[in-house]
Amino acid sequence: MGEPAGIGPEVAVAAFKALAGTIGGRALRLIGDRGVFKACGLDDTSAVIATKAAARRSPARPDARNAPAVIEAIETAVAMAQNGGAVVTAPINKAVLMQAGFQYPGHTEFLQALTKAPRAVMMLASDQLRVVPLTVHMPLAEVPRAVTRDAIVETAHIVLASLKADFGITVPRLAVAGLNPHAGEGGVLGSEDGTIIAPAVAALRAEGHDVQGPLSADTLFHAEARARYDAALCMYHDQALIPIKTLSFWDGVNVTLGLPIVRTSPDHGTAFDIAGSGKADARSMIAAIRMAAEMADARTRPQAAKR
């Protein structure tokens, strides 16, 4: 359901209708308050798994009293997915949840805690590009301190494992972006690329992985460059998200790697400014559902290698 006052329930209902309630031969289910989904245009609520906590739909007017239902919907979905299937989450409003005592910065950290995963990694993916930011929501001034050899190696392991298990790529290729312009240009524009990123890449290559880097980010995302890798590990938020949102603004998908379950979400927020106006675009939600189904299938029925 996501945040009841945002576009999440709207695009969930729109996607459910567009896909006629099924994906890959399996039934779709909506989890949340029935009244919220009905207010967003769902006529038949038989596919709704109702939360015990109630929520009310007031477009563009978030209310902390809805937080228990929002949280319960996520918990219910995760519990069900532990036995197979996949979770697709609509956007939440972190500030509202925190007003109600929510202890996590966002979906990813909450899902990590619920599944007891050692580490969760965010990927943004489309049919044109897959990117992973090593650091996510932190001030740019703090990024260099967070770029460490261990963080790069650990994140790369999770990404490479997911490319195999979730995307059916038997020999995945990973590109690693440099931190500084021109990947430091031999140390002239910064030392981190040579002293931190290059040794991490060397360690991964020594393990037998197909990893290249550090690569200059300004030449990493054109069509010919993208053909040479299956995912790009970037050093900070905008380095990863600007290219994929430029290429795939309406069909990019947020994927959480490192979990024992499959989880995706649309690559947009609650969009309070258009909630209830009928302007919400469901394409990213539909793409998220389709990708979740493909990933779940890949985990249960390994596919042939693909690019």
Secondary structure, 3 states (H helix, E strand, C coil): CCCCCCCHHHHHHHHHHHCCCEECCEECCEEECHHHHHHCCCCCCCCEEECCCCCCCCCCCCCHHHHHHHHHHHHHHHHHHCCCCEEECCCCCHHHHHHCCCCCCCHHHHHHHHHCCCCCEEEEECCCCEEEECCCCCCHHHHHHHCCHHHHHHHHHHHHHHHHHCCCCCCCEEEEECCCHHHHCCCCCCCHHHHHHHHHHHHHHHCCCEEEEEECHHHCCCHHHHCCCCEEEECCHHHHHHHHHHHCCCCCEEEEECCCCEEEEECCCCCCCCCCCCCCCCHHHHHHHHHHHHHHHHHHCCCCCCC
